[in-house]
Amino acid sequence: MLMVSVQNFEEGLEAHEGGADIVDIKNLQEALVGSAHPRLAKRLRAAIPPEKHVSITLGVVPNQEGTVAMAVYAAGVLHATSVKVGFLTTEYSTAVAILRGAKEALEGTQTKLIGSVFADSHLYQGLDANCMVELARDGACDGWLIDTLTKDGRNLFDFFPESRLREMVFQGKELGMSTALSGHLKLSNFDELARINPDIVGVRGAACTKGDRANGAVHREAVAELKKQIDLRKSGAISVHGQNGNGHGNGWIVIDGTGKNCAGILAALTAQVEKDRKSLIEVVIPDVLNIYDVIVWSEKRGHKLLNQRKDGATVRVLVQP
């Protein structure tokens, strides 16, 4: 899901019209990321359809359990989809207590609690971001977010390698939590993000006019392009595992049969297997009648059909040569 951070009502509508899955309300001018006024959250929640996610960021919270619980309670009253509670220079045990108090404050609401730490926290003598999964678990969170505070051009991947983020995201999923990554992310990071596969990717600068986080404003066309790029990777039209059907090795190849007849699909399958018998092949089939021919093709050549699932108007079949 694409989460776009906004600072005013107009930006919120731009993010919504551009196709953002989550409109995230925050205040970048207040200390190290802070909260917007509740009036803004109330206006945007009323203007954006209820099925669209509207989240509230509290930013870096004080080490005061009651104060944070009261702010979290307000997010629940405002019918925010989620509320993010971020920690920087906070002891681990204190952060756990604050999160548990916040979770209690949300009882009776549909608002989800998201714990957050910062990948560059060591620059501020802050809480080590490697604790994120454990902190979210111990703090009874519904999900977590890793973000950055640095404003010198560096982003999330300058502080955490892809492999470590992938490990943490997978651990979060195993615990049933939503997982989110943010931190000055650019379109050039989308292949890495797709391989990590968090539930949510958060952006602001990349969604602004000319990509200017400081002086630009969120614009629907920039949001729409980011959403399009995410969808291309989700559908397999842009492969981030392997080499888009042209490579060799232990990859994951996607053959998009949209617009092809069955003969074209089978020809593409045959050509792929002839040059690479190690990679798994996912075939997007637009016509359910063609599935039988793919099954027969696989059986006759000794290939395995590992999975078959409906995806909107298409069917996706996973073949192991």
One Martini backbone bead per residue (centre of mass of N, CA, C, O) as a GRO file, in nm:
protein
  321
    1MET     BB    1   0.099   0.034   0.018
    2LEU     BB    2   0.032   0.381  -0.021
    3MET     BB    3   0.190   0.637   0.172
    4VAL     BB    4   0.094   0.982   0.229
    5SER     BB    5   0.227   1.275   0.342
    6VAL     BB    6   0.051   1.540   0.513
    7GLN     BB    7  -0.017   1.908   0.610
    8ASN     BB    8  -0.295   1.951   0.454
    9PHE     BB    9  -0.590   1.957   0.294
   10GLU     BB   10  -0.492   1.976   0.000
   11GLU     BB   11  -0.292   1.739   0.016
   12GLY     BB   12  -0.498   1.524   0.093
   13LEU     BB   13  -0.660   1.539  -0.174
   14GLU     BB   14  -0.426   1.477  -0.364
   15ALA     BB   15  -0.361   1.197  -0.253
   16HIS     BB   16  -0.638   1.077  -0.301
   17GLU     BB   17  -0.663   1.141  -0.614
   18GLY     BB   18  -0.386   0.979  -0.676
   19GLY     BB   19  -0.421   0.689  -0.494
   20ALA     BB   20  -0.381   0.667  -0.212
   21ASP     BB   21  -0.421   0.442   0.052
   22ILE     BB   22  -0.274   0.653   0.253
   23VAL     BB   23  -0.349   0.926   0.463
   24ASP     BB   24  -0.092   1.113   0.624
   25ILE     BB   25  -0.084   1.296   0.925
   26LYS     BB   26   0.143   1.578   0.965
   27ASN     BB   27   0.432   1.766   1.126
   28LEU     BB   28   0.741   1.893   1.010
   29GLN     BB   29   0.772   2.166   1.197
   30GLU     BB   30   0.758   1.984   1.460
   31ALA     BB   31   1.029   1.922   1.533
   32LEU     BB   32   1.067   1.563   1.508
   33VAL     BB   33   0.805   1.531   1.425
   34GLY     BB   34   0.455   1.590   1.430
   35SER     BB   35   0.142   1.718   1.499
   36ALA     BB   36  -0.150   1.783   1.397
   37HIS     BB   37  -0.437   1.924   1.394
   38PRO     BB   38  -0.749   1.796   1.463
   39ARG     BB   39  -0.903   1.955   1.243
   40LEU     BB   40  -0.763   1.819   1.001
   41ALA     BB   41  -0.851   1.531   1.059
   42LYS     BB   42  -1.155   1.588   1.053
   43ARG     BB   43  -1.174   1.696   0.759
   44LEU     BB   44  -1.048   1.452   0.610
   45ARG     BB   45  -1.235   1.232   0.718
   46ALA     BB   46  -1.492   1.370   0.588
   47ALA     BB   47  -1.378   1.386   0.278
   48ILE     BB   48  -1.296   1.090   0.299
   49PRO     BB   49  -1.365   0.794   0.244
   50PRO     BB   50  -1.405   0.537   0.474
   51GLU     BB   51  -1.231   0.320   0.302
   52LYS     BB   52  -1.010   0.518   0.349
   53HIS     BB   53  -0.706   0.577   0.472
   54VAL     BB   54  -0.648   0.757   0.789
   55SER     BB   55  -0.364   0.886   0.938
   56ILE     BB   56  -0.176   0.942   1.250
   57THR     BB   57   0.096   1.144   1.350
   58LEU     BB   58   0.291   1.201   1.649
   59GLY     BB   59   0.574   1.122   1.642
   60VAL     BB   60   0.781   1.237   1.878
   61VAL     BB   61   0.743   1.137   2.191
   62PRO     BB   62   0.703   1.170   2.507
   63ASN     BB   63   0.792   1.048   2.840
   64GLN     BB   64   0.445   1.027   2.861
   65GLU     BB   65   0.190   0.825   2.904
   66GLY     BB   66  -0.064   1.008   2.939
   67THR     BB   67  -0.021   1.202   2.702
   68VAL     BB   68  -0.019   0.987   2.479
   69ALA     BB   69  -0.293   0.857   2.541
   70MET     BB   70  -0.459   1.111   2.479
   71ALA     BB   71  -0.372   1.138   2.180
   72VAL     BB   72  -0.466   0.858   2.095
   73TYR     BB   73  -0.762   0.893   2.172
   74ALA     BB   74  -0.816   1.116   1.964
   75ALA     BB   75  -0.770   0.937   1.714
   76GLY     BB   76  -1.010   0.753   1.775
   77VAL     BB   77  -1.233   0.974   1.773
   78LEU     BB   78  -1.142   1.053   1.462
   79HIS     BB   79  -1.119   0.779   1.296
   80ALA     BB   80  -0.857   0.661   1.265
   81THR     BB   81  -0.694   0.400   1.137
   82SER     BB   82  -0.419   0.520   1.256
   83VAL     BB   83  -0.145   0.541   1.506
   84LYS     BB   84   0.171   0.703   1.549
   85VAL     BB   85   0.445   0.600   1.769
   86GLY     BB   86   0.743   0.771   1.844
   87PHE     BB   87   1.099   0.697   1.902
   88LEU     BB   88   1.409   0.797   2.055
   89THR     BB   89   1.490   0.910   2.366
   90THR     BB   90   1.409   0.599   2.481
   91GLU     BB   91   1.349   0.366   2.682
   92TYR     BB   92   1.239   0.060   2.633
   93SER     BB   93   1.047   0.029   2.881
   94THR     BB   94   0.901   0.298   2.833
   95ALA     BB   95   0.793   0.237   2.550
   96VAL     BB   96   0.620  -0.001   2.632
   97ALA     BB   97   0.437   0.151   2.832
   98ILE     BB   98   0.326   0.356   2.630
   99LEU     BB   99   0.199   0.153   2.432
  100ARG     BB  100   0.009   0.015   2.635
  101GLY     BB  101  -0.145   0.272   2.703
  102ALA     BB  102  -0.240   0.325   2.411
  103LYS     BB  103  -0.397   0.066   2.370
  104GLU     BB  104  -0.602   0.121   2.596
  105ALA     BB  105  -0.709   0.395   2.468
  106LEU     BB  106  -0.835   0.220   2.205
  107GLU     BB  107  -1.061   0.105   2.335
  108GLY     BB  108  -1.351   0.082   2.121
  109THR     BB  109  -1.189   0.106   1.862
  110GLN     BB  110  -1.048   0.095   1.513
  111THR     BB  111  -0.775   0.187   1.593
  112LYS     BB  112  -0.441   0.154   1.516
  113LEU     BB  113  -0.128   0.054   1.650
  114ILE     BB  114   0.187   0.229   1.580
  115GLY     BB  115   0.511   0.166   1.590
  116SER     BB  116   0.819   0.381   1.612
  117VAL     BB  117   1.133   0.412   1.443
  118PHE     BB  118   1.483   0.503   1.368
  119ALA     BB  119   1.743   0.430   1.156
  120ASP     BB  120   1.909   0.713   1.262
  121SER     BB  121   1.928   0.717   1.586
  122HIS     BB  122   2.243   0.725   1.640
  123LEU     BB  123   2.264   1.039   1.571
  124TYR     BB  124   2.068   1.085   1.855
  125GLN     BB  125   2.095   0.875   2.079
  126GLY     BB  126   1.897   0.641   2.018
  127LEU     BB  127   1.691   0.400   1.954
  128ASP     BB  128   1.734   0.099   1.832
  129ALA     BB  129   1.592  -0.019   1.535
  130ASN     BB  130   1.634  -0.334   1.585
  131CYS     BB  131   1.380  -0.337   1.802
  132MET     BB  132   1.102  -0.312   1.658
  133VAL     BB  133   0.963  -0.589   1.679
  134GLU     BB  134   0.980  -0.622   1.987
  135LEU     BB  135   0.839  -0.359   2.064
  136ALA     BB  136   0.567  -0.419   1.925
  137ARG     BB  137   0.512  -0.673   2.085
  138ASP     BB  138   0.545  -0.562   2.382
  139GLY     BB  139   0.335  -0.309   2.302
  140ALA     BB  140   0.076  -0.419   2.145
  141CYS     BB  141   0.086  -0.391   1.844
  142ASP     BB  142  -0.038  -0.385   1.504
  143GLY     BB  143   0.227  -0.224   1.418
  144TRP     BB  144   0.503  -0.091   1.203
  145LEU     BB  145   0.767   0.174   1.177
  146ILE     BB  146   1.032   0.273   0.961
  147ASP     BB  147   1.234   0.563   0.978
  148THR     BB  148   1.349   0.904   0.927
  149LEU     BB  149   1.533   1.225   1.009
  150THR     BB  150   1.719   1.286   0.798
  151LYS     BB  151   1.828   1.600   0.592
  152ASP     BB  152   2.099   1.504   0.382
  153GLY     BB  153   1.985   1.274   0.154
  154ARG     BB  154   1.942   1.042   0.315
  155ASN     BB  155   1.821   0.707   0.360
  156LEU     BB  156   1.721   0.410   0.467
  157PHE     BB  157   1.957   0.253   0.292
  158ASP     BB  158   2.195   0.403   0.457
  159PHE     BB  159   2.118   0.226   0.738
  160PHE     BB  160   1.975  -0.024   0.586
  161PRO     BB  161   1.968  -0.323   0.466
  162GLU     BB  162   1.775  -0.522   0.282
  163SER     BB  163   1.811  -0.788   0.447
  164ARG     BB  164   1.720  -0.672   0.724
  165LEU     BB  165   1.442  -0.569   0.641
  166ARG     BB  166   1.334  -0.839   0.546
  167GLU     BB  167   1.357  -0.981   0.819
  168MET     BB  168   1.169  -0.788   0.979
  169VAL     BB  169   0.917  -0.813   0.806
  170PHE     BB  170   0.882  -1.117   0.843
  171GLN     BB  171   0.853  -1.111   1.150
  172GLY     BB  172   0.601  -0.933   1.155
  173LYS     BB  173   0.418  -1.124   0.995
  174GLU     BB  174   0.437  -1.366   1.193
  175LEU     BB  175   0.287  -1.171   1.419
  176GLY     BB  176   0.050  -1.006   1.256
  177MET     BB  177   0.179  -0.748   1.139
  178SER     BB  178   0.219  -0.451   1.025
  179THR     BB  179   0.434  -0.313   0.762
  180ALA     BB  180   0.665  -0.023   0.752
  181LEU     BB  181   0.828   0.201   0.513
  182SER     BB  182   1.054   0.481   0.542
  183GLY     BB  183   1.269   0.747   0.430
  184HIS     BB  184   1.330   0.912   0.162
  185LEU     BB  185   1.191   0.779  -0.071
  186LYS     BB  186   1.235   0.645  -0.398
  187LEU     BB  187   1.183   0.515  -0.703
  188SER     BB  188   1.471   0.369  -0.699
  189ASN     BB  189   1.363   0.180  -0.440
  190PHE     BB  190   1.128  -0.018  -0.542
  191ASP     BB  191   1.275  -0.287  -0.583
  192GLU     BB  192   1.365  -0.328  -0.295
  193LEU     BB  193   1.085  -0.304  -0.166
  194ALA     BB  194   0.959  -0.545  -0.318
  195ARG     BB  195   1.149  -0.758  -0.194
  196ILE     BB  196   1.066  -0.699   0.099
  197ASN     BB  197   0.750  -0.655   0.133
  198PRO     BB  198   0.577  -0.449   0.258
  199ASP     BB  199   0.267  -0.324   0.328
  200ILE     BB  200   0.413  -0.033   0.351
  201VAL     BB  201   0.476   0.279   0.172
  202GLY     BB  202   0.646   0.578   0.259
  203VAL     BB  203   0.578   0.922   0.148
  204ARG     BB  204   0.671   1.260   0.014
  205GLY     BB  205   0.882   1.386  -0.179
  206ALA     BB  206   0.795   1.192  -0.422
  207ALA     BB  207   0.490   1.346  -0.405
  208CYS     BB  208   0.614   1.602  -0.504
  209THR     BB  209   0.696   1.866  -0.657
  210LYS     BB  210   0.998   1.782  -0.790
  211GLY     BB  211   1.071   1.625  -0.518
  212ASP     BB  212   1.010   1.861  -0.298
  213ARG     BB  213   0.990   1.856   0.040
  214ALA     BB  214   1.032   2.156   0.135
  215ASN     BB  215   0.877   2.330  -0.122
  216GLY     BB  216   0.677   2.131  -0.189
  217ALA     BB  217   0.378   1.961  -0.298
  218VAL     BB  218   0.140   1.756  -0.302
  219HIS     BB  219   0.070   1.556  -0.601
  220ARG     BB  220  -0.132   1.362  -0.792
  221GLU     BB  221   0.068   1.279  -1.020
  222ALA     BB  222   0.291   1.171  -0.837
  223VAL     BB  223   0.117   0.965  -0.690
  224ALA     BB  224   0.022   0.803  -0.941
  225GLU     BB  225   0.306   0.707  -1.023
  226LEU     BB  226   0.371   0.550  -0.767
  227LYS     BB  227   0.130   0.362  -0.781
  228LYS     BB  228   0.199   0.240  -1.056
  229GLN     BB  229   0.478   0.122  -0.974
  230ILE     BB  230   0.371  -0.070  -0.763
  231ASP     BB  231   0.172  -0.229  -0.947
  232LEU     BB  232   0.387  -0.337  -1.146
  233ARG     BB  233   0.522  -0.513  -0.921
  234LYS     BB  234   0.274  -0.672  -0.823
  235SER     BB  235   0.209  -0.799  -1.119
  236GLY     BB  236   0.508  -0.838  -1.279
  237ALA     BB  237   0.580  -0.632  -1.506
  238ILE     BB  238   0.797  -0.578  -1.286
  239SER     BB  239   1.087  -0.737  -1.216
  240VAL     BB  240   1.267  -0.819  -0.895
  241HIS     BB  241   1.301  -1.120  -0.982
  242GLY     BB  242   1.534  -1.141  -1.176
  243GLN     BB  243   1.494  -1.085  -1.564
  244ASN     BB  244   1.217  -1.064  -1.721
  245GLY     BB  245   1.271  -1.351  -1.884
  246ASN     BB  246   1.611  -1.330  -1.964
  247GLY     BB  247   1.730  -1.526  -1.759
  248HIS     BB  248   1.948  -1.693  -1.526
  249GLY     BB  249   1.839  -1.894  -1.263
  250ASN     BB  250   1.717  -1.844  -0.919
  251GLY     BB  251   1.428  -1.721  -0.999
  252TRP     BB  252   1.144  -1.495  -1.081
  253ILE     BB  253   0.919  -1.538  -1.340
  254VAL     BB  254   0.717  -1.327  -1.551
  255ILE     BB  255   0.423  -1.403  -1.749
  256ASP     BB  256   0.233  -1.193  -1.951
  257GLY     BB  257  -0.088  -1.287  -2.098
  258THR     BB  258  -0.188  -1.023  -2.165
  259GLY     BB  259  -0.312  -1.027  -2.498
  260LYS     BB  260  -0.285  -1.330  -2.523
  261ASN     BB  261  -0.291  -1.623  -2.646
  262CYS     BB  262  -0.233  -1.947  -2.589
  263ALA     BB  263   0.005  -1.977  -2.785
  264GLY     BB  264   0.171  -1.742  -2.663
  265ILE     BB  265   0.202  -1.859  -2.380
  266LEU     BB  266   0.335  -2.133  -2.457
  267ALA     BB  267   0.576  -2.011  -2.606
  268ALA     BB  268   0.690  -1.853  -2.363
  269LEU     BB  269   0.731  -2.097  -2.181
  270THR     BB  270   0.917  -2.262  -2.363
  271ALA     BB  271   1.143  -2.049  -2.394
  272GLN     BB  272   1.210  -2.020  -2.094
  273VAL     BB  273   1.287  -2.320  -2.031
  274GLU     BB  274   1.518  -2.347  -2.243
  275LYS     BB  275   1.700  -2.113  -2.079
  276ASP     BB  276   1.543  -2.185  -1.785
  277ARG     BB  277   1.526  -2.443  -1.518
  278LYS     BB  278   1.531  -2.277  -1.224
  279SER     BB  279   1.305  -2.089  -1.253
  280LEU     BB  280   1.028  -1.957  -1.163
  281ILE     BB  281   0.686  -1.946  -1.307
  282GLU     BB  282   0.466  -1.677  -1.365
  283VAL     BB  283   0.131  -1.686  -1.491
  284VAL     BB  284  -0.073  -1.465  -1.670
  285ILE     BB  285  -0.427  -1.536  -1.704
  286PRO     BB  286  -0.716  -1.403  -1.865
  287ASP     BB  287  -0.821  -1.706  -1.938
  288VAL     BB  288  -0.957  -1.983  -1.795
  289LEU     BB  289  -0.946  -2.174  -2.048
  290ASN     BB  290  -0.618  -2.175  -2.058
  291ILE     BB  291  -0.539  -2.347  -1.812
  292TYR     BB  292  -0.558  -2.632  -1.927
  293ASP     BB  293  -0.321  -2.600  -2.130
  294VAL     BB  294  -0.106  -2.551  -1.912
  295ILE     BB  295  -0.142  -2.818  -1.770
  296VAL     BB  296  -0.077  -3.001  -2.009
  297TRP     BB  297   0.200  -2.885  -2.070
  298SER     BB  298   0.323  -2.962  -1.796
  299GLU     BB  299   0.271  -3.269  -1.797
  300LYS     BB  300   0.418  -3.340  -2.071
  301ARG     BB  301   0.706  -3.201  -1.946
  302GLY     BB  302   0.732  -3.238  -1.618
  303HIS     BB  303   0.593  -3.014  -1.473
  304LYS     BB  304   0.502  -2.797  -1.199
  305LEU     BB  305   0.208  -2.711  -1.020
  306LEU     BB  306   0.205  -2.508  -0.733
  307ASN     BB  307  -0.007  -2.274  -0.825
  308GLN     BB  308  -0.352  -2.124  -0.797
  309ARG     BB  309  -0.487  -1.790  -0.862
  310LYS     BB  310  -0.699  -1.535  -0.812
  311ASP     BB  311  -0.675  -1.196  -0.991
  312GLY     BB  312  -0.943  -1.093  -1.049
  313ALA     BB  313  -0.956  -1.139  -1.399
  314THR     BB  314  -0.723  -1.328  -1.326
  315VAL     BB  315  -0.472  -1.591  -1.349
  316ARG     BB  316  -0.225  -1.744  -1.135
  317VAL     BB  317   0.059  -1.945  -1.232
  318LEU     BB  318   0.283  -2.184  -1.086
  319VAL     BB  319   0.598  -2.288  -1.226
  320GLN     BB  320   0.806  -2.587  -1.221
  321PRO     BB  321   1.059  -2.718  -1.421
   0.00000   0.00000   0.00000
